[in-house]
Amino acid sequence: MDSLFEIEHLTVSFRSKRRASLLRKSAPMKALDDVSLIIKERETFGLTGETGSGKSTLAKVLVALYKPTSGTVKLLGRKIDYRNRKDIAFLRQNVGIVFQDPVRSLNPRLTVKEVISEALIASKTIPKKDYDERIDFITRLVGVTKDLLPRRPRELSGGQRQRISLARALVVPKKLLILDEPTSALDVSIQAQVLNTLKKLKSELDMSYLFITHDINVIKYVSHRLGVLFYGRLVEMGDTRTICTDPRHPYTQKLISNVLTLKKAQLQETVVSEHRPAPTGCRYRIVCSSVFEKCSAVPPAIDLGAGHLVSCFLYENRLDNPGLASTQAVSVAEDPSRSEGDLRAPPQDGS
Amino acid sequence: MIAQSRQVFLVSSPVQRANGQSPSGHDSMDAPDDAISLMAHDHTESILTVKNLTIDFVSIDGRVRILNNVSLNAKKGEVIGLVGESGSGKTTLGLAILGLLDTPPAEIASGSIVFENEDVLKLPPDKLVDLRGTGINMVFQEPLDSLNPVYTVESQIGEAIRVQRKRMSPTIAEEAEGDSKQVITDLLKNLCIDKPDEVLEQYPHELSGGMRQRVAISMSIIEKPKLMISDEPTTGLDAYVQNRILGMFSAQRKGGATIIYITHDLTVASQICDRMYIMYAGRVMEAGNTRDVLQHSLHPYTNTLVASVPEGFEDAPPLPVQLGEPPDLRSLPSGCKFNPRCPFVKDICKKEEPSLEEVSPGRYTACWRVDKTSGQFIRD
C-alpha cells in the first residue's frame, strides 16, 4: 500500500496568554511533540490515548485548523506549506472530518440538504447540475432517508445527525476521512450501527480513515494499525492485532489491561497513581514501574519488526543485538513481580 | 403457540398485575402487596422498593409518559444497574427516588417509592431535605454542573462533612470542626488522588474531568449515605480514569453501601452490578442477576445491547444489530414498544404490550416470545 499522509517530526505547541511574570512569557505547552507517522492508502489508522494526549490536535493539523510549530506534513507526496493558501485548499479538498459532537458541528439554521450542499459549493470542483445526484448518492450510502433532507438538525436524533456529518464530509470525494470520536456521543446500539456503516462506506468509497477515539473496544474493531499517544508523544505504533495482544510500552500495557469486556470480571481495587507527565525525558517515567536512569532522556522510536515501533528504553538493546533484546523484552513483560506484567490483557481475538 | 402462552399468562394474572403493567393502567393502583415479596427473593432487608411508578411530563404540547409502571427493589449492600439508552427513563427514575423531580412539569401518576419504610413521594419538603445527602444521595453525570464554581474543593467537601456530622450528633459536630481537613485529606488519598493538599486548594475549573468526578463522588461518599445513586459517572472519561472511578465504587460496595448505578454501557454495568434492570421507553424490559441477563439474555433488546459491544478486530463481521433509533416517547408504537426494532417481531407484539413477568426466580422479562413456564426464548 502506498502512503497517503507522511507526517514527520510534527510538533505543535501552544503558548498560554497568561505571562509567567512581567518580563517572561509562559513556556510553550507541547500538544504534539515530535510525532512521525504514515497513513497508508485504504487503511484505517487508529489513534488513541487519554484526554489531553493530543489526538484531536493532530486531526486539526491535518485539516489546517492548527498550524504545526515544526515538522512536515506530506499529502500524496506534496509537502504542505501551511502559509500557502493553495496548499491548504489542496489539503482540505482531500481530507474530510467528522467531529465528536453532532449538535455543535451542524449549523442549526440550515436544513439537512443545505448543510450537505454547502460542502459541494465550497469544493468548487463539482458542477452545479451534479449536486442532486451527489447528495442522493451519499445520503443513500450513509443511510439518511430522503424525508430527512428538508429538516433541521434539532429535529433529528444523535445517530441521524452523525450520519449527516458523515454525508457532509464525504459528498465531495475524499482521500482521507478523519473521525474524531465519532461515536462517543451516541447510544451503544446507535454506535454499533454507525460503526457498521463506516466499515461499509470505506470499502465502497476507496479511502483511508484516521479514527480517533479513547475507546479501545471500538478502535480495535475498526483499525488496521494503531498509534498510542501519551501527552503529545507517540509511545507505540503498529498493527492493531499486535498492539492489542502484545503491547510493549508500559503505558500501552496499562491501557490495554484497562479495557472492559462483558466476559469476565476485571475491576481492580488496587491503587493506581495519577498520570502525571514528566516535563523532560520519557513523559511516562513518573508513573512507570520499570523506570531506570536512562528514562530521563527522550526515548527513541525502536523498531521491533513488522512496523511495530515503541518509544521505550526497555527495548533499546534491540538496536544493536536483536536476539538479546527480544528475550529481555519478553522477560520484562512477563515478570510477575512487576505490576504491569500481569495486568496485560490476554489475547482477545474475534472468537 | 400464541394461544397457549396466553393461557399460561392468564393463569398467572395476579403476578402479572403486580409486577407488570396492565393495558388499562387501573389495576396498578391497587396492586396486591405480594409484589414486593415476589421481587425480593432472599430475606435480606430491602432498603428501597419502587412499586408501579408511573411518571408523566406535562407541557403545552401534551402529556408524555416518561416512566410506565416501573417496579424495582434494592436490598442492603446491593449494586443495582439501571441500563438503557437515552430516553429510557433511567435518570428520571433516579431523580424521582431522590424527590428531585420538579412538579410540574413532572406528574406522578401512580406508584410509590418506599425508602426505609417511608414513602418518599409523600414526605413533606423539610423531611425530604433531611433525607437527601445522608439518606440518599446522587452523583451526577456532569461534575462541573454539580460542583460550586466559586468554592474550593476543601470548602465543598467540608460542607458535606459538616452536614453529615450535624445529623449524626450536633454536639460532636462542633467539637470535631477542627479535624475536618484531615478527614478530607485522608479520604482523597483513599480515592487515589496523589496530592490531596494541592487539590484541596483548587477550584472546580482547575481540575480535570476525572478529578472533578472523583471530588463529586468523595462528597457523596463522605456523607455515608444509605443509598447512593450514580448517574453515568464515567461517561466521557477515558478507560483508565473510568476504571479508577469504578474501583472506587466497588470499594464502596465492599464497605456495604447500596448503590444504584445508572449507565448505558453494558461493559461497565457487567463489572460493577449485582443485578440489573434493562430499561426501554420508560419500561423495565428485563431484570435479573447480572450474569444471567448478560449470558442468557431473554429480551431481544438486551440482545441488541450485548451485540452492540464491538468485538474482534478490523476483519471481524459487522456487528449484529438492527437499524433503528431510540423511541420517541411522544409517539410510541402500539404493543411492545421495542417492536419496530425487534428482529423477532410477530403479530401480537404489534397489538398488545407484554407485561413484565417472572420467568424464573428473580428473573423478569417482558416479551411475548418468552415462554412463561419454561423461561425460554422461543424463536420458532
Chai-1 contact restraints between the chains, C-beta under 6 A:
chainA,res_idxA,chainB,res_idxB,connection_type,confidence,min_distance_angstrom,max_distance_angstrom,comment,restraint_id
A,E50,B,D238,contact,1.0,0.0,6.0,A-B,restraint_1
A,T51,B,D238,contact,1.0,0.0,6.0,A-B,restraint_2
A,S157,B,E325,contact,1.0,0.0,6.0,A-B,restraint_3
A,D187,B,E85,contact,1.0,0.0,6.0,A-B,restraint_4
A,D187,B,S86,contact,1.0,0.0,6.0,A-B,restraint_5
A,D187,B,H264,contact,1.0,0.0,6.0,A-B,restraint_6
A,V188,B,H264,contact,1.0,0.0,6.0,A-B,restraint_7
A,V188,B,S308,contact,1.0,0.0,6.0,A-B,restraint_8
A,S189,B,T304,contact,1.0,0.0,6.0,A-B,restraint_9
A,S189,B,S308,contact,1.0,0.0,6.0,A-B,restraint_10
A,S189,B,V321,contact,1.0,0.0,6.0,A-B,restraint_11
A,A192,B,S308,contact,1.0,0.0,6.0,A-B,restraint_12
A,A192,B,L319,contact,1.0,0.0,6.0,A-B,restraint_13
A,A192,B,V321,contact,1.0,0.0,6.0,A-B,restraint_14
A,Q193,B,V321,contact,1.0,0.0,6.0,A-B,restraint_15
A,N196,B,P318,contact,1.0,0.0,6.0,A-B,restraint_16
A,N196,B,L319,contact,1.0,0.0,6.0,A-B,restraint_17
A,H214,B,D238,contact,1.0,0.0,6.0,A-B,restraint_18
A,N217,B,P310,contact,1.0,0.0,6.0,A-B,restraint_19
A,V218,B,P310,contact,1.0,0.0,6.0,A-B,restraint_20
A,Y221,B,P310,contact,1.0,0.0,6.0,A-B,restraint_21
A,H224,B,E314,contact,1.0,0.0,6.0,A-B,restraint_22
A,R241,B,F313,contact,1.0,0.0,6.0,A-B,restraint_23
A,N258,B,A239,contact,1.0,0.0,6.0,A-B,restraint_24
A,N258,B,Y240,contact,1.0,0.0,6.0,A-B,restraint_25
A,N258,B,N243,contact,1.0,0.0,6.0,A-B,restraint_26
A,L260,B,T267,contact,1.0,0.0,6.0,A-B,restraint_27
A,L260,B,Q271,contact,1.0,0.0,6.0,A-B,restraint_28
A,L262,B,T267,contact,1.0,0.0,6.0,A-B,restraint_29
A,L262,B,S270,contact,1.0,0.0,6.0,A-B,restraint_30
A,L262,B,L294,contact,1.0,0.0,6.0,A-B,restraint_31
A,L262,B,V309,contact,1.0,0.0,6.0,A-B,restraint_32
A,L267,B,L246,contact,1.0,0.0,6.0,A-B,restraint_33
A,L267,B,S250,contact,1.0,0.0,6.0,A-B,restraint_34
A,L267,B,Q271,contact,1.0,0.0,6.0,A-B,restraint_35
A,E269,B,G247,contact,1.0,0.0,6.0,A-B,restraint_36
A,E269,B,S250,contact,1.0,0.0,6.0,A-B,restraint_37
A,E269,B,A251,contact,1.0,0.0,6.0,A-B,restraint_38
A,V271,B,C192,contact,1.0,0.0,6.0,A-B,restraint_39
A,S273,B,D194,contact,1.0,0.0,6.0,A-B,restraint_40
A,E274,B,D194,contact,1.0,0.0,6.0,A-B,restraint_41
A,G350,B,G312,contact,1.0,0.0,6.0,A-B,restraint_42
A,G350,B,A316,contact,1.0,0.0,6.0,A-B,restraint_43
